[in-house]
Amino acid sequence: MNSSFLAWSKPRHISPNFSKSVQGTVEIGTELITFHNRNGLRLVGFHDYPLNRPDSGEWMLVLPGFGETKTEVLSEAYFLAKNGFNCIRFDYAYHTGESDGAIINTTLESIKNDILSCLDFIFCEYAPKKIGALARSLASRALLRAAREEHRFDLLLNLVSIVNLQKTLFTIYQEDYVQLMRDGKSVGLMDVLGFQINADIFLGSAISDSYETLQSTIEDVRHLNAPVAFFAAEKDEWVDLEDVRHVVYAVPGKRKDLYILDSAMHELQENPTSARAALNKIIASALQHLYEPSVNCSVVQPKIREIGSRLRREKLRNRIIYEVKKDDERNFWRSYLEKYSFVVNVPDYWELMTLLYSLLELGIPQHAERVLDAGCGIGNFGTYLFVKRLYGAQQGSSWSLQNEPLDYLGLDFVEEAILQARQTHRQLEKQLISSGYRRRAVLAESYMLADLEYPLPLKPASFDKICCNLVVSYLRKPLERTNKLVELLKPGGKIVISSLKPFADLSQIYRNFISSAKRKVDIEQARNLLSNAGRIKVKEAHGVYEFFSEAALRKLLKATGLKEVETFRSLGNQANVAVGLKR
């Protein structure tokens, strides 16, 4: 198979089993850049470049996806820089990140204008010989329009592109918001791919500027004059692969291709092996089309620790920039938890509760046990304990009446959450009493208003079991605070800690739920959960929160001296869970 772009009818499948490239010795430099868009708003970005190679004038514009910051495309930029390219990645205006404006007012037209503004900046400051662009998801749609309007791009690489906005939004939310806008109805604030935006502005612009349909995308690509490659995920539930094929077919000439990423989803990080295989093909395409044919190039991969070191520096910088005051953080979680109670209806969340319950071995206690729910929120785990033990009592299980109850302590720093947890548990107590069972035969609950970031007014070695569910990622010093939790465990006690995995795709959980939801109110509540996920993603993008991989979570617990540490996946494969035993 030759290296030229293939016709759309024969898409290449990219298998995760790619060959290992030679490790390079090229060092990468990164400098902060600022420039202004055509409307005078300040844009902030990074210029990544090879330090010990001559500059031959090949550039790549590495564009974050919708709702992402420049830090989230660091890997792509480093791969390209390692192979001799100058790269610029920047935050869009009216978006997440450092540039001017908030994402609530974003539009595809404004993203397109920022792409063209960055193109102006590169040509003015650096006089590139050739320039390509890499964009993913919804940002790819804006790139295609930018390339239609200005023919200065020499290569367009589109990763998991959304080519039919109207269909994608309907697939996710089961409601045709584009048609509502066409009918003159106001949508107001809504969630788009996990981020709160003003839908009247976003959709109104998408309609008036012709971004919303498959046909509008096809019309844009018909005017392109640069080589174009699309990388489509085989298991993308947001994007119809046939729609992508139609777009590729419409690109004029023969310099076009469609690569299918085997076993990949829209969030490519779901399958790191496939994502890395795609990166290798992206680099190969850039080398093929931006370097002179006489140059013999092979793909060079940066070392993982090199990227990790740079990523840590940028996240630390982001934490300083976006440092949140404690009162602001408390207000954030107060607002967040107001929309969180519905999560107990989601099967994937119930699966997580079941796993925590099982790992802590709370089913049949042989003696009185104290359980700490560290960061209990509105008391979902305590509610789960109540329900499980109440069910056991109603089924006539002898242990539920004869053995000692669990002594449960829920702890959180949001007072309203504590009050809601107490109210929920009191309602369950009434149900318990009406069933003819003594309250303390099932669960003895109490609550404490306290902040895990500070010393807790609790005695060391006073708990048999500790649950810290989806909390550790939000602590500023996770290892230090986990150590303090372990100190509260009795010898032989167990602790379970969970975290969303990095770049978690919580919209998958949403889709799992609405596929079986029958009531409109359930879908509305589920949308609130997806909106919450977007708020968390913004803070992850800003570096305020950091989520743990299985390896990182395992390392965290082992660093506290725990033994028999194991890790598991749950929450629709979007959360990592680790359990350990105190020596």
N, C-alpha and C positions, 0 to 999 in steps of 0.2 A: 504493500500500500504506500503510495507516494505521500509526500508531505504537504501537497497543496490542499486547499480547501475543497471539500467534497460537496456534492449536490445534496439538497435537503432530503431526497428520497432514501439516502443511505446514511443515516446518522451513525456516528461512531459511539459505541458504548465504552465508557471509561471504567475499567475494572479497578477495584481497590488494590489489586496485586501489581503494583508498578515496580519497576526496577530501581535500585538504589543509585542515586547520583553521587558523584565525587564531592567530598566535602571541600569547600573553598576556603581560601585564606584571605579573601577580600574583607577588609574592615569597613564598617558602615559608619558614616557620620550622620547626625541628625541635627538640624537647626530649626528654631522657631521662626515662622514667617507670618507677617500680617499684611493684608492688602484690602482694598475696598471693592465692593461690587458696583455694578452700574447705577445702583440707587444710593450709593454713598455709605452703605452699611459696612462695618468692619468685619472681615473674615479672618479667622485664625487657623493656621495649619502648621504642618511640619514638612520640611524638605529632607528626604533620606537619599543619600548618595554614596557611591563607593569612594573610599579615601585613597586607595593606592592603585587606582587604575586611571588611565588617561580618559578625559571626558570626550567622547566621540559624538555627543549631541543627541542621544536617544533618550526620550522622556516618556514617562507614564503618569497619567493622572489616575490616582487610586481613590475611588469615590465610595464613601460609606453608604450603607443601605439606609432606607427610611428608618428614622429613630436611632441611628447609630452615630458615634463620634469618630473622629480621626484615629483614636487609639484602637478602635475595633477592626481597623483594616491594617494594623501594624504588620501582621504576618505576611500579607500579600505584598506590602511595600518593601519589607525586608527581603523577601524572596527575589523581587525584581531588582532591588539595589545590589544584592549579592551577585546578580548576573550582569551588572554593568549599567543599569538604567538609573537615571535621576528620577525620583518619584516625589510627587506632591500629594499629600492627603490633607484635607481641611474640613472644618465644620461648616455646614451650610448656615446661612442666616435664617431666622425664624425656625430654629431647629434645636436639637440638643447640642451641648458643647459650649465652646467659648465665644463663638461669633455672636453678633448682635441679634436680638429678637428671640421670642419664645416660640416653641413648636406649635402652640395652640393656633397660631396664625399661618401655618405653613401651607404652601401649595406646590404642585408639581412645576408650575411656571416659575416660581421663585427659585426652586432648586435648579431648573434649567438655566436661568439667568446667572446663578452663582457659578455653574460649570463654565459658562462662556466668559464670565469675569475672571475665573482662574486661568482660562486659556489666554485671555488678554495679558494677564500678569506674567505668565511664563514666556510668551513671545516678546514682551517688552523688556523683561529683566534678563533673560537667559538666551534668547535667540536659538531655540532648539532646531536641530536638523530634521528630526522626525518626532512625532508625538502620538501616543496611543492613549486609550482610556479603558479602565476596568471599572464596571459598576455592577451592583447586584440588587436584586429584588425591585422595589418600586423606583429606586434611583436610576435603574437601567432605562426605565421609560422616559425619564427626563433627559438622559444622555442621548437617546435616539433622536429626540426633538432637537437637542443642541447640535448634533451632527448634521441634521437636515438643514438647519439654518446657516451653519458655517462649516465649510468643507476643509477645515485645517487639520482634522484628525486623520492619521494614517492607519489607524487600527481601532476597532471597537470590540471589546470583549464584554459579554453580557452574562452574568452569573445568576441563575434561578430567576430570570426576569419575569416580572408581572406584565403581561402584554394585553390583558383584558381587565381593566380595573373594575368595571361594572360586574363582570362575572365573579371575579375574586372576592369582592366585597359581599356579594350575595352568597357565595359558597361559605364564607366565614360566619356571616350574621343572619343568614336566612331571611333577609329582607332587602328589597331592591331600593337602596337609598338614592341611587342615581335617578331612577324613574320618579321617585318622590320629589326630587329637586326639579326635574323637568316639568312635573305637574304643578309646580309653584308652591310646594309645601316646605316649610322650614324644618330642618332636621336638628339644628342647634348643636350642642356639644355631643361628640360621639367618639368612640374608640376606633382608630384605624391602625391595624396591625399592632395593637398593644399600646397606643399612645393617644392621649386626649387631645383632640383638635376641634376647631370650630368648623363643623361640617358644612355650614352654609358657605363659608369662604372657600374651603378646600374643594368641595364638590361643585360649587358654582364656577370656580375657575377651571376645574377639570372639564366641565361641559362647554363653557364659553371658549376655552382654548383648545378644545378637541384632544383630550387625553384619555377619555373614559372608555372607549370601545376598542374592540379588536380591529375594526376597520380603520380607526384613526391611527393605530400603531402601524398597520400595513401601509397606509398612505405615507407615513413618515419614512419608513425604510425604503420605499420606492425611490426616494430622492438621495440616498446615500451613495457616496463614491469611494468609500474606504472598505477594506476587507472587514468582514463581520463574522464573529463566532458567538454562538449561543450555547451555554452550558445549562442543560435542563436536568432537574432531579427526577429520577425514575418514580419516586413515591411522593411527589409533591401534591398535596391535597389542595393547595391554593391555586395552582396553575394547571390548566388543561394542556397536556403535551401536544395534542393536535393543534391547539391555537398557536403554540410556538412553531410548529412545523409550517403552518400557513404564513407566519411572519418571515421565517427563513426563506421560504419559497419566493416571497415578494421582493427580496433583496436583489437588485439588478446585478448582472454579471455572474461570474463563476467563483469569485473569491468570498465564499460564504460556507459556513458549516454549522452543523448541530451535533453537539456532543451530549450523550445521555450519561448521567452519573449514576452508576448502578447502586441500588439500595439506598440512595440518598433521599432526604426529605428537604423541604424548603429551607429549614435551618440546617445548613450543611454541617455545623458542629455536632449535630446528632450522630454523624458517622465520620469521626476524624480521619479515618483511613481514606474514605472516598474524597473528603475535602482536600487532603494532601495530594491525592492522585490528580484532582482537578487543578491544583496549584501548579503541579509539574507540567501539565498540558498548557496551562495559561502562559507559563514562562516560555515553553517551547514555541508557542504561537507568537509571542512578543519578539523572541529572537529571530524567528523566521521572517517576520514582516517588517520589522523596524531596523534590523541590521542589514548591511550590504550582503548580497549573495556570496561574495568571495570570503566573508568571515566565517570560519569554522567554529561554531558555538555548541557547547554541550551544557545541559542544565546543571547548575551548581546550587546546592541546598545549604542554607545557613544552619548552624548548629542550634538545636532547640534551646539550650541554655543561653545563647546569645540573644535570641528573641525574648526569652523570659526575663533576662536582666533588663532589657529596654522597657518591657511591659511593666515591670515593677516600678521603674523610675517614673514612667508616665502616670501610673495609677497613684503613686505618692504625690505627684504634682497635682493631679486632679483632686485628691482628697484635701489638699491645702486650699485650692481654689474654691472648692464647693463645700468647705467645712460647714457643718450644720450645728447650730446651737442646740443645746439639750431641749429647750422649750419648743423649738421648731420641730425637732425630731419627735417629741411627744405629741405635738399637734398632728404631725404627719400620720403617726400610728393610730391616733384617736380617729381621724377621718378614715383611714384605711380599714380599721376594724369595724366601723359602722356598716360596711358593705360585705363583711366576711362571714356572717352567720350562715349564709346559704351554702357555704362550702361543704357542710356536713351532708348535703344531699347529693354530692358528687361522688360517684362510685370510686373514682381513682383516689380521692382523698380518704374515703372509708378504707380502702386497701392499705393506705399508709398507716392509719390508726391501728389496723389489725396487725401490721408488721411490728409497730412499736410495742404493742401489747404482748405479742408473742415473744419478742426478743427480751423483754423485761421479765418474762415468766410470771405474769400477774394473774394467771388463770386460777390456780389453786394454791393460795398461800397456806403454809403449814403453821404459821405463827403470825402474830401482829406485825405488819410491815408498814414502814413510813415511806411514802412516795412523794418526791418533789417534782412538780411540773414547772420547770424554770423557763419563764417567758410564756406563761399560760395563755396570754391574750384573752379571748372571751370564753376560755375554758373548754375548748373542743375536746381535748384529750381527757379531761376530767369527766365531761359528758359521756364520752365513749366508755370510760370505766364504769360509770353509773349504769349505762344501758346494758353493758355486758353482764354485770353482776346482778342487775335487776332481772334480766332475762333468765339467768341461772336460777334465781330464787323462784321465779314464776314457773320454771320447769320442774321445781321440786328437788333440785340438786342438794344433797345433804350438806356439802361443804359450805354453801352460801349461808346456811343458818347456824351451823355448829362451829365453824372456824371463825377466827378473829377477822374483823373487817380491815380493809385498807385504810390507813390514816393518810389522807391526801392533802397536800399543801400546794395551792396554786399561787404563783408569784409573778407579778408583772409591774411595770412602771407607769401604766396608763390606768388611772383610777376608774374611768368609765368602763374599761374592759373588765376590771375586777368586779364592778357592780353588776355588769351583764352576766358574768360567769356565775356569780352568787344567785342571781335571779333565776337563771336557767336551772341550776342545781336544786333550788328550792321547789321549782315546778316538778322536777323529777322525784323529789322527796314526797310530795303530795301523792303522786302516782304510786309510789312505793307503799305509803301508808294505806292508801285505798285498796291495795292488793293484799293487805293483811300482814305485812312484814315490818319488823322493827327497822328503823332507820339505820342504826349502827350495825345491823347485821350485814349491810352491803358496803357502805362507804361512809367514812367520817371525814368531812371536808372542812377545810379552813382556807383562808386567803391572806395574802400579805402584799402590801403596796411597797415595792422595793425595786431598785435598779441594778441589773446584773453588772453594770459597768463599775459599780462601787462595792466596797465590802458589805456583805450581807449579815444581818443580825441573827445568825444561825450557828449552832454549835458544830464543831468538826465531828465527823464520824457519827452523824445523827440520822442518816437516811439509808434505807436498804436499796432503794431504786431511785434513779433520777432520769427524767425525760426532758430533753432540751430540743424541742421540735421546731425546725425552720427558724432558728433564732441566731445561731452562732455567726452567720454571715453578716449580721447587722451590728456586731460588737466591734469596737475599735481595736481591741487587743484580744483576739479570739483565744490564743494559746494561754495567755495569763488568766483570762476569766474561766476557761475550761479547767485549768489547774485548780482554781478556787472551788469549782463545782465538785471536782474529784475529792478535794479535802473534806467535803460534806458527806461523802460516802463512808459507810462502815466497811471494814475489811471483808472482802468477799462480796461486796455490793456491786450492782451493775448500773451502768449509765449508757443511755442511747442518745446520740446526737444526730440530727439530720440537717441537710442543707439542700437547697435547689442546686442543681448542677450548673456549671458555667454555661451561659447562653441558653438557658432552659427555654423550651418552646411551650409555654403554658397554654397557648392557643390550641394545642393538640388535645389537652384535657377538656377544653371548652367544646371542641368539635366532638369528642367522644360523648360528652353529655348531651348536647343538643340533637345528636343523631337519634336519641331515643326520647327526648323531651316532647311532651304532648301539649302542655299548657303554655300559653304565651307568657304568663307571669314567670314561669321557670326560665324561659329563654332570656327575659329581661334581667332576671337576677344573675343568670350566667354571664350576661354581658358586663354586669358590674364587676364580677370576678375578673374578667379579662381586662377591664379597665384598671383594676388594682394591679394586675400583672404588669401593665404598661408603666405604672408609677414606679414599681420596683425596678423595671428595666432602665428607666431614666437614671435612677441612682446607681445602678450597676455601671451604666455607661459613663457616669461622672466619676467612677472610682470610689464612691462613698461606701458601697456594699461590694463584697467580694465573695463569690460562691465557690464551693469546694468540689473538686473532682473526687472520685472514690479514693484515689491514691493520696490526695491531700488530706482528706478526712481521716483516713487510716493513719497517716503520719502524725496528724494532730493528736489523736488519742494515744498513740504509742509514746509521743513526747511527754505525756503526763505520767508515764509509768504503768499504764494499764496493761493487762495481759489478755490473751485470747481475743484480740481485736479482729473483728470481721466487718465487712462492708456488704451492702445490699442496694438494689435499685427499687424504687417504688414511685408512687404518685404519677402513674402513666409513663414511667421511665424518665421522669423529669427531676427526681430528687435522689440524692445519695444518703444512705443511712449507715451509721457505724455504731457498733456495740462493743463495750469493753468491760472487763472484770477487774476490780481493785485487788491488788495483791494482799 
